[in-house]
Amino acid sequence: MSFHNSSSAADISEIEKARFVDDAAASGLDMDKRDLELLQRQRELEDLDNTTKTNWEMIKKLTVCGVAFLNDAYDMFAINIVAMMLGFVYYHDAPGSAQNTVPKKWDTLIKIAVQIGCLLGQLIMGRLGDKVGRTTVYSAGLMIAIVTTIASAFSSSMVKGFNVFIVLFIWRVLLGFGIGSDYPLTATIVSEYASVHNRGKLIAAVFSCQGFGNVMAPIVGIIVTACFKSSIDTDVLNLDYVWRIIIGIGCVPGVATLYWRLTMEDSKRFQLETAKAAAATADEEMLREKLLAKQQYAEGRGIEASSVAHTPVEPTETFTPTIRRAKTFTQYFSEWRHLKVLLGTSIAWFALDVAFYGINLNSSIVIDAIGFAGDIKNDKPSKFIIRNCLGNIIINLLGSVPGYWIAVFTIERLGRIKIQLMGFAALTVLYIVLGFAYHQILDRSVAGFIVLFTCAQLFQNFGPNVTTFVIPGEVFPTRFRSTAHGISAAMGKLGAIVAQGGFMQLKDIGGKNAFIDRLLQIFALFMLIGFFVTFWIPESKGKTLEEICDESEEYY
């Protein structure tokens, strides 16, 4: 079997084989050719880990991946500002409390659209990332996102019953599909490119650019609204231009990095895996042809075919009948020791996102408490929008953005599992306190509520929000890494859909925000579940990707 190393397509030299045999003999091991090839690959990957340094190629990849998550966060969270503007444009003449407010069914529809698309994109594009190639699918995902972002900005009512909200929903589902590819492929690309000692930090840093995207959305909202301030206050329908510009700006970061994405190469680790798989396939074909030739020769001499089929084939210098076959996805994850890791990463991400998106139900309370809510009926539209955007910036800066970067700078010291357990434990306690003393805290001390809300946001990001993204990019074999990460991420988006599509409808049972205390109690239960399933996941700090998943377990 020929094997391609990280620098050329040359076969393993006989000198290297002899050296490996000597090493094996010294260790008391009896190694055949397939063991030699596996050992050779492991040594090449060790050399790759040891020689990976920060260089221009690495900086370029990290920039592309970081901008991807900034862009994704902007596209996902800009809809909150856009929905506010749509209320002024399409419901400025609605009666009573419905004035200037998008009805709940349409509001939920356009906000949940990206999550639905993300779920599909993570599953499908994640799988294609293992089959077709990381960077090919990564580039395709960006092009989908760019086209659908521009299309979203031009959404409008079409035929009767097909209003602007339905059209916007469709385009944002497709936008989510493109965004969904970024999760498994970004984590996989950075993981396979980084060295052992900074792998977790780099993956976390790329993901933490989400925090900047969250802040960028309201900043752009303020700037664009301020530019149209006088025309908006004169005629509120001019907001129709503003929300389209805000959505359209979401394609700018993607366009700026598109060339770099198109020219990125797959990691050496993935190239080695691909070369090994191709060589294994070729050897299986050779074995099949050899057996067929012997069978035809035997039949020509009148020998029973069945006896020939069981006749061992003599190995030669150019052919070895014993082939190390790689386990399929189903074979690998049919074993509980591997399946429990996938279940651990998936359930933990699901539990986290239920609360991560659900806790944002309380953001309006914090905005009101710090005096940035405004009066939707009596304030000028530009003033109301700008104040709410400022409130969203403050909320993100309170605990969200700091939490991301605390995780980045501590993940290699504390480890992934310790941070995730600590985060889930802290969130369980915080949600129990907020859930069982919700009204008492709000009645006695709004400042106390803001402190607890800030702590919850801090421990979401300095905790499972970062680690649930990092860990699946490290704990699965190279052949399944993108697929398994996509499955884990898709479970997270399912949690987001449950929170936004389900809990959003429950929070006003019994009156405005009357059911939030019960929801917080439910979130505490989800955090407890996330805490316990984390024990199914191995710690990956300080280990090579091959050591984490034990590459020898991938074959039979």
RATA-V412967 format. One record per residue. N is the residue number from 1. RES is the residue in one letter. PHI is phi in whole degrees, 0 to 359 (* if undefined). Layout:
n	res	phi
N	RES	PHI
N	RES	PHI
This chain:
n	res	phi
1	M	*
2	S	276
3	F	224
4	H	262
5	N	272
6	S	285
7	S	243
8	S	204
9	A	257
10	A	288
11	D	286
12	I	297
13	S	287
14	E	296
15	I	297
16	E	296
17	K	299
18	A	298
19	R	294
20	F	295
21	V	299
22	D	299
23	D	299
24	A	295
25	A	298
26	A	296
27	S	267
28	G	76
29	L	255
30	D	256
31	M	250
32	D	265
33	K	297
34	R	293
35	D	292
36	L	299
37	E	294
38	L	294
39	L	296
40	Q	299
41	R	296
42	Q	298
43	R	292
44	E	297
45	L	291
46	E	297
47	D	298
48	L	297
49	D	296
50	N	286
51	T	260
52	T	292
53	K	231
54	T	290
55	N	218
56	W	298
57	E	299
58	M	291
59	I	299
60	K	298
61	K	297
62	L	295
63	T	296
64	V	300
65	C	291
66	G	295
67	V	296
68	A	301
69	F	283
70	L	300
71	N	298
72	D	298
73	A	296
74	Y	301
75	D	298
76	M	286
77	F	262
78	A	295
79	I	296
80	N	296
81	I	287
82	V	298
83	A	300
84	M	297
85	M	290
86	L	299
87	G	298
88	F	292
89	V	287
90	Y	259
91	Y	228
92	H	291
93	D	249
94	A	289
95	P	281
96	G	59
97	S	289
98	A	281
99	Q	298
100	N	63
101	T	231
102	V	290
103	P	306
104	K	303
105	K	294
106	W	285
107	D	299
108	T	296
109	L	300
110	I	285
111	K	277
112	I	271
113	A	301
114	V	297
115	Q	296
116	I	296
117	G	297
118	C	300
119	L	303
120	L	294
121	G	296
122	Q	295
123	L	290
124	I	285
125	M	289
126	G	298
127	R	294
128	L	296
129	G	299
130	D	279
131	K	273
132	V	266
133	G	138
134	R	298
135	T	288
136	T	297
137	V	289
138	Y	299
139	S	292
140	A	298
141	G	298
142	L	293
143	M	296
144	I	298
145	A	296
146	I	297
147	V	298
148	T	287
149	T	295
150	I	297
151	A	296
152	S	300
153	A	294
154	F	256
155	S	298
156	S	201
157	S	295
158	M	244
159	V	279
160	K	299
161	G	85
162	F	237
163	N	278
164	V	299
165	F	290
166	I	292
167	V	297
168	L	297
169	F	300
170	I	299
171	W	294
172	R	283
173	V	296
174	L	293
175	L	299
176	G	299
177	F	300
178	G	294
179	I	297
180	G	302
181	S	294
182	D	294
183	Y	296
184	P	292
185	L	282
186	T	297
187	A	300
188	T	291
189	I	298
190	V	294
191	S	299
192	E	282
193	Y	266
194	A	281
195	S	276
196	V	303
197	H	281
198	N	230
199	R	299
200	G	298
201	K	296
202	L	290
203	I	297
204	A	295
205	A	295
206	V	298
207	F	295
208	S	290
209	C	296
210	Q	305
211	G	302
212	F	293
213	G	295
214	N	299
215	V	280
216	M	298
217	A	301
218	P	292
219	I	296
220	V	298
221	G	301
222	I	295
223	I	296
224	V	293
225	T	297
226	A	297
227	C	295
228	F	254
229	K	307
230	S	294
231	S	290
232	I	293
233	D	291
234	T	284
235	D	217
236	V	299
237	L	294
238	N	292
239	L	296
240	D	298
241	Y	284
242	V	296
243	W	293
244	R	290
245	I	295
246	I	300
247	I	294
248	G	299
249	I	299
250	G	297
251	C	271
252	V	297
253	P	301
254	G	294
255	V	298
256	A	296
257	T	251
258	L	300
259	Y	299
260	W	297
261	R	296
262	L	294
263	T	259
264	M	290
265	E	253
266	D	295
267	S	296
268	K	300
269	R	298
270	F	291
271	Q	297
272	L	297
273	E	296
274	T	296
275	A	296
276	K	294
277	A	296
278	A	295
279	A	294
280	A	296
281	T	297
282	A	298
283	D	293
284	E	296
285	E	295
286	M	298
287	L	297
288	R	297
289	E	293
290	K	296
291	L	295
292	L	296
293	A	296
294	K	294
295	Q	295
296	Q	295
297	Y	295
298	A	293
299	E	297
300	G	294
301	R	259
302	G	82
303	I	270
304	E	300
305	A	297
306	S	294
307	S	287
308	V	290
309	A	298
310	H	259
311	T	280
312	P	297
313	V	271
314	E	289
315	P	290
316	T	237
317	E	294
318	T	253
319	F	215
320	T	233
321	P	286
322	T	279
323	I	242
324	R	276
325	R	267
326	A	281
327	K	292
328	T	285
329	F	304
330	T	294
331	Q	297
332	Y	295
333	F	271
334	S	284
335	E	274
336	W	301
337	R	297
338	H	268
339	L	297
340	K	295
341	V	292
342	L	296
343	L	296
344	G	297
345	T	292
346	S	286
347	I	293
348	A	298
349	W	291
350	F	299
351	A	299
352	L	298
353	D	288
354	V	303
355	A	280
356	F	300
357	Y	277
358	G	289
359	I	295
360	N	290
361	L	298
362	N	270
363	S	298
364	S	296
365	I	292
366	V	292
367	I	300
368	D	294
369	A	294
370	I	269
371	G	82
372	F	243
373	A	282
374	G	78
375	D	244
376	I	294
377	K	272
378	N	259
379	D	289
380	K	295
381	P	307
382	S	296
383	K	295
384	F	298
385	I	293
386	I	296
387	R	295
388	N	293
389	C	296
390	L	298
391	G	298
392	N	294
393	I	297
394	I	298
395	I	300
396	N	294
397	L	281
398	L	298
399	G	220
400	S	293
401	V	298
402	P	302
403	G	299
404	Y	305
405	W	278
406	I	296
407	A	298
408	V	302
409	F	274
410	T	241
411	I	294
412	E	280
413	R	271
414	L	276
415	G	95
416	R	291
417	I	294
418	K	298
419	I	295
420	Q	293
421	L	297
422	M	299
423	G	295
424	F	297
425	A	295
426	A	297
427	L	292
428	T	301
429	V	296
430	L	297
431	Y	289
432	I	296
433	V	297
434	L	295
435	G	288
436	F	270
437	A	231
438	Y	302
439	H	290
440	Q	297
441	I	294
442	L	296
443	D	290
444	R	265
445	S	204
446	V	295
447	A	299
448	G	295
449	F	295
450	I	297
451	V	297
452	L	294
453	F	298
454	T	296
455	C	297
456	A	297
457	Q	294
458	L	298
459	F	280
460	Q	292
461	N	271
462	F	276
463	G	175
464	P	291
465	N	297
466	V	278
467	T	290
468	T	293
469	F	276
470	V	290
471	I	301
472	P	296
473	G	279
474	E	237
475	V	264
476	F	241
477	P	299
478	T	303
479	R	293
480	F	245
481	R	300
482	S	293
483	T	297
484	A	294
485	H	295
486	G	299
487	I	296
488	S	298
489	A	294
490	A	296
491	M	295
492	G	297
493	K	293
494	L	298
495	G	297
496	A	295
497	I	295
498	V	299
499	A	292
500	Q	282
501	G	274
502	G	258
503	F	293
504	M	300
505	Q	278
506	L	263
507	K	296
508	D	258
509	I	296
510	G	87
511	G	132
512	K	298
513	N	59
514	A	286
515	F	259
516	I	297
517	D	299
518	R	292
519	L	297
520	L	296
521	Q	294
522	I	296
523	F	299
524	A	299
525	L	296
526	F	298
527	M	295
528	L	293
529	I	299
530	G	301
531	F	299
532	F	286
533	V	289
534	T	298
535	F	290
536	W	278
537	I	257
538	P	282
539	E	284
540	S	251
541	K	298
542	G	74
543	K	243
544	T	288
545	L	298
546	E	286
547	E	291
548	I	298
549	C	258
550	D	53
551	E	303
552	S	297
553	E	283
554	E	276
555	Y	234
556	Y	215
